[in-house]
Amino acid sequence: MFAYMRKSALSSSKPSVKRSARPLLENLEERLLLYSTYGGTWVYGSRITYSFMPDGTSVGGTPSVLFQTLEAKFSQATWELQFQKAAAVWQAVANINLSQVSDDGSPDAINGDQQDDPRFGDIRIGMVNLGSGVLGETFLPPPFNGGTAAGDMFLNSTASWQINTDYDLETVAIHEFGHALGLGESQITTACMYAYYNGVKQSLTTDDIAGIQSVWGAPKPDQFNSNGQNNGSFKTPANITSYINSSGQIAIPSLRITSASQAEWFSVTVPSSTTGTMVVTEQSSNLSMLSPSLWVYTPPTTSVPKPIGSVSSTAYGATVSYTVSDVQAGQTYLIREFGNSAGDPTGGFGLEVNFGSASQPPIPPPNTVVLQQPNQGGGVSDVIVQALTAPQIITIGDLSEPGDVYSINAPRSPRANTLPVQSLSAGATQAGTTDAVTPLVALATAQPGLPAGKSAVAPAAAGRARSSSPGSTPSALQAVDATILGWKVTNRLSEFTKGNTKGLSLVG
């Protein structure tokens, strides 16, 4: 814990002079919403994909080692689950869908589509050596980064990763996903978006939720639960018989379970063209993180419908189907679709019903293709916007030197300041000076009273700034820096205390 905050309240003391009328002062609400946002988002929130970089994927010439590092401790299914749960946490409270896709190992920041590139996810997850003092780094979303590197996150291969204890993989994944979705740091120490790791945090605070909803809004109900419609009960099912096409099939995309307690009910009457079976499918695979659950009923003859059968999955993003045999033309059935609370109970899905003899293809994902765009500048609160225009990479020295306190000469204040940073001109050198140096991992905070254009980095405490040209051999950290010129960096308090392993920065 590196700072504390005190809630403010207006004084309620009585004046010494009586007045016939005076204004009343009320205490401020006992709630702090101190999230921050970058001002950038993905063009399409209906489907934002993520993928895991295969080992050997080039990150500025340095190979990612995500799989081999984590599988030295956990099974692939176990460590991937931590990222799946982290993605689901944000999907549950925002008007977005996240979906895991494959990754072909193309180099990071390769030319391609900004969103929905067929080779990998919009957000790619890798692991390289980030040095000491940092757990993860994330490239800002569009428009700050306009190409394939937007939203990509990297975890530190040298960190001692754990599950449900320090350093908890899900906790850090939640934080980095927050950045990839447009959130900055929170000033509230209990928030998942607080800049420093200070314990396991696997659920969002009200501040985190307010932050993500300020970017994306709250989850929106689908067509059957808006504009006066409500199919949340077997008494008010949505009749989808009219959706049957000439092949005897129904395919309804863009449905949404917005809360863990919600279920959607549908009714359908068997057409005369039926082949004797009815296959009902709930699909979230390739659409969202929803863990689907599906029940089929006969209509109620008295008070409640009679269940015929069910199928469910705990997987984050899956497809389940149930087949009813010997259906007869003119019979009516009820379908209940919802999310499995043992996995992810919320998110987008598609409904399919097949009365025909031909197989039915999956519902395709929405078209979210966005072509590569130029990186855009421009700063917002708590963000240093800097595009390195010269082929020089500036990093900060090692923070693991002996001593009781490893500091970057930052004030003990819960508030961060924006530090203007100048571009580096071609051929310029920065070795031995702190002018216009912004470390991309060890993040400096503006020092009160510091002249404009000066960095708050203290070489004696944080290590000397150094530069490297493209001809030199870059470190893994420099390779990350070199991958995307123009990475926007959050400007935050950064202080590391020897022996306090909960003081590592999460930000990138």
Protein Blocks (a to p, Z undefined) as FASTA:
>chain_A
ZZdcddddddfbdcfbdcfbdcdddddddbddfbdcehiacfblkbccdddddehiageh
iacfklmmmmmmbcfklmmmmmmmmmmmmmmmmccdddddddehiaehiacdfbhpakbc
fbdcddddebehiabdcddddfkbmclmgopacddfkbccdehiacdfklmmmmmmmmmn
opacdfbfkbmklcbdcbjcfbdcfklmmmmmmmnopadddfklgghiacfbfklcccfk
lmpcfkopacdehiacfbfkbccdddddddfkbghiacddddfehkbmcdcddddddddf
klbccdfbdcddfbehiadddddehiaehiacdddddddfklcfbdcddddddfbfbdcd
ddddddfbdcdddddehidehiacdddfbfcdcddddfkbgcjbdcehiacdfbdcdddd
ddddehiafehiaghiacfklccdddehiaehiafbdfklnopaddddfkbccdfklmmm
mmpghiacddddddddehiamlccfbZZ
